[in-house]
Amino acid sequence: MPRVGLQTPDTTTGRAHDLLADLWERHDGAVGPMVRAMAGSPAVLSGYLELSRAMKRSKLPRAVTERISLAVQDQLGCATCLAAHTAGARAAGVSDDEIVLARQATSSDPAIAALVAFARQVHLSPATVDDDSLAVLRAHGWRDRGVLDVVGLVALNVLTGSFILVAGIEPAA
């Protein structure tokens, strides 16, 4: 049972109402509990929507971004997010073995392993990122844009996973 109220367009006002009503209309009322709970704070809902839209413009392949999400969410312990990103990884063609490896922040592909490990480093200890950390990524062919996109993806995952855990939102049955 959620620990915060799940909003509808009828229970919100101002900016939260405008954002939620637009989503409600575009998705025929099929707005998930995380977004409905976020509508309790117009700032959080707006920030989430803007960051989410921005990260969809990442040039990293979905099979890679889902692995990054799995690595971060495994650390956060968000079962809802792990379920969603496991399904997303499968839809992107990631094997079950690679999903397990992603949750451990690695991969059988050395270039993906380096990027996913970097994502875990950014999440757990960003102050330890140094020139050598970036040199490893560049040696595997990752350019600045991809490296920087990882930071945005980590931030998005921390926001969603932390929000779901605090709000008490359970995975869909």
C-alpha positions as CSV (number, residue, x, y, z in Angstrom):
1,M,0.0,0.0,0.0
2,P,1.5,3.4,-1.0
3,R,2.6,5.6,1.8
4,V,1.6,8.8,-0.2
5,G,-1.5,9.6,-2.0
6,L,-2.0,8.6,-5.6
7,Q,-3.3,11.7,-7.4
8,T,-5.8,12.1,-10.3
9,P,-6.5,15.2,-12.4
10,D,-9.5,15.8,-10.1
11,T,-7.3,15.8,-6.9
12,T,-4.6,18.2,-8.1
13,T,-4.4,21.8,-8.9
14,G,-2.0,24.2,-10.7
15,R,1.1,22.8,-12.4
16,A,0.6,19.2,-11.1
17,H,-3.0,19.3,-12.5
18,D,-1.8,20.5,-15.9
19,L,1.0,17.8,-16.1
20,L,-1.1,15.0,-14.8
21,A,-4.2,15.9,-16.9
22,D,-2.1,15.9,-20.0
23,L,-0.6,12.5,-19.2
24,W,-4.1,11.2,-18.2
25,E,-5.5,12.3,-21.6
26,R,-2.6,11.0,-23.7
27,H,-2.7,7.6,-21.9
28,D,-6.5,7.2,-21.5
29,G,-6.1,7.3,-17.7
30,A,-3.4,4.6,-17.7
31,V,-1.0,6.6,-15.6
32,G,1.2,4.5,-13.3
33,P,1.3,4.8,-9.5
34,M,4.7,6.4,-9.4
35,V,3.7,9.3,-11.6
36,R,0.4,9.6,-9.8
37,A,2.3,9.8,-6.5
38,M,4.8,12.3,-7.9
39,A,1.9,14.6,-8.7
40,G,1.7,15.3,-5.0
41,S,4.8,17.5,-5.7
42,P,4.6,19.6,-8.9
43,A,8.4,20.1,-8.7
44,V,9.2,16.4,-8.5
45,L,6.7,15.5,-11.2
46,S,8.0,18.2,-13.5
47,G,11.6,17.3,-12.9
48,Y,11.0,13.6,-13.4
49,L,9.1,14.2,-16.7
50,E,11.8,16.6,-18.0
51,L,14.7,14.4,-17.1
52,S,13.0,11.3,-18.4
53,R,12.2,12.9,-21.8
54,A,15.8,14.2,-22.0
55,M,17.3,10.8,-21.3
56,K,15.2,9.2,-24.0
57,R,17.3,11.3,-26.4
58,S,20.4,9.5,-25.3
59,K,22.3,7.9,-28.2
60,L,23.2,4.9,-26.0
61,P,21.4,1.7,-27.2
62,R,18.4,0.7,-25.2
63,A,20.1,-2.7,-24.4
64,V,22.8,-0.7,-22.7
65,T,20.6,1.8,-20.9
66,E,18.5,-1.0,-19.4
67,R,21.7,-2.7,-18.2
68,I,22.8,0.6,-16.5
69,S,19.3,0.9,-14.9
70,L,19.6,-2.7,-13.6
71,A,23.1,-2.0,-12.1
72,V,21.8,1.1,-10.3
73,Q,18.4,-0.4,-9.2
74,D,20.1,-3.5,-7.9
75,Q,22.1,-1.3,-5.5
76,L,19.0,0.8,-4.5
77,G,16.9,-2.4,-3.9
78,C,13.8,-1.2,-5.8
79,A,11.9,-4.3,-6.8
80,T,9.5,-2.3,-8.9
81,C,12.3,-0.8,-10.9
82,L,14.1,-4.1,-11.2
83,A,11.0,-5.7,-12.6
84,A,10.4,-2.9,-15.1
85,H,14.0,-2.8,-16.2
86,T,14.3,-6.6,-16.5
87,A,11.3,-6.5,-18.8
88,G,12.8,-3.6,-20.7
89,A,16.1,-5.4,-21.1
90,R,14.4,-8.5,-22.4
91,A,12.4,-6.4,-24.8
92,A,15.7,-4.9,-26.0
93,G,17.1,-8.4,-26.7
94,V,19.3,-8.7,-23.5
95,S,19.6,-12.4,-22.5
96,D,18.8,-13.6,-19.0
97,D,22.5,-14.3,-18.4
98,E,23.4,-10.7,-19.3
99,I,20.6,-9.4,-17.1
100,V,22.2,-11.2,-14.1
101,L,25.5,-9.7,-15.1
102,A,24.1,-6.2,-15.4
103,R,22.7,-6.4,-11.9
104,Q,26.3,-7.2,-10.8
105,A,27.5,-4.1,-12.9
106,T,29.3,-6.1,-15.6
107,S,28.8,-7.9,-18.9
108,S,30.4,-10.5,-21.1
109,D,31.0,-7.7,-23.6
110,P,34.1,-5.8,-22.3
111,A,32.9,-2.4,-23.6
112,I,29.4,-2.8,-22.0
113,A,31.1,-4.1,-18.8
114,A,33.2,-1.0,-18.6
115,L,30.2,1.4,-19.1
116,V,28.0,-0.5,-16.6
117,A,30.8,-0.6,-14.0
118,F,31.3,3.1,-14.5
119,A,27.5,3.7,-13.9
120,R,27.8,1.8,-10.6
121,Q,30.8,3.9,-9.7
122,V,28.9,7.1,-10.5
123,H,26.1,5.9,-8.3
124,L,28.1,4.7,-5.4
125,S,31.1,6.9,-5.3
126,P,31.2,9.7,-7.9
127,A,34.1,11.4,-6.2
128,T,36.3,8.4,-7.2
129,V,35.8,9.1,-10.9
130,D,39.1,10.3,-12.3
131,D,41.1,10.6,-15.5
132,D,41.9,6.9,-15.4
133,S,38.2,6.0,-15.1
134,L,37.4,8.0,-18.3
135,A,40.5,6.6,-20.1
136,V,39.2,3.1,-19.5
137,L,35.9,4.0,-21.1
138,R,37.6,5.8,-24.0
139,A,39.8,2.7,-24.6
140,H,36.5,0.8,-25.2
141,G,35.3,3.3,-27.7
142,W,33.0,5.3,-25.5
143,R,32.9,9.0,-26.3
144,D,32.1,11.9,-24.0
145,R,28.4,12.1,-24.9
146,G,27.8,8.4,-23.9
147,V,29.8,8.9,-20.7
148,L,27.8,12.0,-19.8
149,D,24.6,10.3,-20.7
150,V,25.5,7.6,-18.1
151,V,25.5,10.3,-15.4
152,G,22.0,11.4,-16.5
153,L,20.7,7.9,-16.5
154,V,22.1,7.2,-13.0
155,A,20.4,10.4,-11.8
156,L,17.1,9.4,-13.3
157,N,17.4,5.9,-11.8
158,V,18.2,7.3,-8.3
159,L,15.2,9.6,-8.6
160,T,12.7,6.9,-9.6
161,G,14.1,4.1,-7.4
162,S,14.3,6.4,-4.3
163,F,10.9,7.9,-4.9
164,I,9.2,4.5,-5.3
165,L,10.9,3.1,-2.2
166,V,10.0,6.2,-0.1
167,A,6.4,6.3,-1.5
168,G,5.9,2.6,-0.8
169,I,4.9,1.6,-4.3
170,E,4.9,-2.1,-4.8
171,P,5.6,-4.0,-8.1
172,A,2.5,-4.7,-10.2
173,A,1.2,-8.2,-9.5
